[in-house]
Amino acid sequence: MVVTPTLQKQHAAIMALCDELLEALDELKSNEAQDNLNHIMPLINTFVAKSLHHLAAEDNHTYIVALASPDERVSIRAYELKRDFGNLRSKIVSFRERFLTSRMPSAPDLFIQEAAMLIKMSKKRIIREEKELFPLFLKEPPFKDSSSEQMLSGKQR
């Protein structure tokens, strides 16, 4: 398995988008402005599109190669990550079908709750890949910030 610069750039872009979305969703919850979703809908659509594209590449290539690796450390770690996050793509597809087929979600509270859950799950997957799987192929793990440590320890936004 090769950890490409493209894959790492996608991770960085998705993480930045996740942070922006979590902040916007927190503002919506704290201001009780669930009916004013117009400004975050383009971000949600971008998150869904980028995530589905990225997850398809990982699930259909990266994980297939990693699971077949003769190095047990790689195959076991890939198996664990696939077990923990393998359904993320289908959850995002389901979210898209339920909430993004019309201009505005009919259940804003549920939309916000599920969007936040998927965004946090995406962040956790990326953080774990960067910390647990990619270092098996790289000399230095790319993420070394406190926000990733907080996500892994359960102290998340």
Buried (B, 14 or more C-beta within 10 A) or exposed (E): BEBEEEBBEBBBEBBEBBBBBBEBBEEBBEEEEBEEBEEBBEBBEBBBEBBBEBBEBBBEEBBEEBBEBEEEEBBEBBBEBBEEBBEBBEBBEEBBEBBBEEEEBEEBEEBBEBBBEBBBBBBBBBBBBBBBBBBBEEEEBBBEEEBBEEBBEEEEB
